[in-house]
Amino acid sequence: MNEPPISDEKAYREFVEKNADLGYFYGYAMALCGNRHLAYDLLQITHMNIWRKKVWKIWEDKPDTPQTVYRAYVAMMLRNAHLDYAKAPSQKIKEVELTGIREDDFPDEYQMENEVIFKETAKIVWDAVSKLDPTLQDLIHLIYVEQYQLARAARCIGLADSTARRYHKEALRQLEKLLEGQEIEEGGDGR
């Protein structure tokens, strides 16, 4: 008996789960662009291209194709997305003209004061985070900005759970020192 054809959505999910692992390709995207926000954008573009081009159908009739071929193809798509992004004319700085702003479009004084305090505090904290080792920076970003559990953040940056726990503790210790105005020791990244 012939099996019914798999829906495109199910085939896409299976392909992505097996061959387009987020942690693996996040590392590659970070290496390409050096910016975590752009890395996520590139991953999203790549996954949209996988869906649009129905990449899983390329090898439908070749079930013995090794997984490395799929991963290489997805890596090529990711690299091409990065090159397209870098060449896009939209990446030129645009000047925005502010017209038609009414006085009542602005928040009240109390709200503005709280927003200023929040922004200043965030700037102080993220300035301190930027002084940490890049691995610790990524770990802090994934846990506190992306809201990842520690284990998931560890997988994304290629660390064992126990190592990630140690690095997280060390990052918090270093941040506390930096925020108190103390210097941190060189190489104090929990290693």
ABEGO torsion letter per residue (X at the ends): XBBBBBBAAAAAAAAAAAABBAAAAAAAAAAAAGBAAAAAAAAAAAAAAAAAAGAAAAAAABAABBAAAAAAAAAAAAAAAAAAAAABAAABBBBBBBBGBBAAABBBAAAAAAAAAAAAAAAAAAAAAAABBAAAAAAAAAAAAAGBBAAAAAAAAGBBAAAAAAAAAAAAAAAAAAAAGBBBBBGBAGX
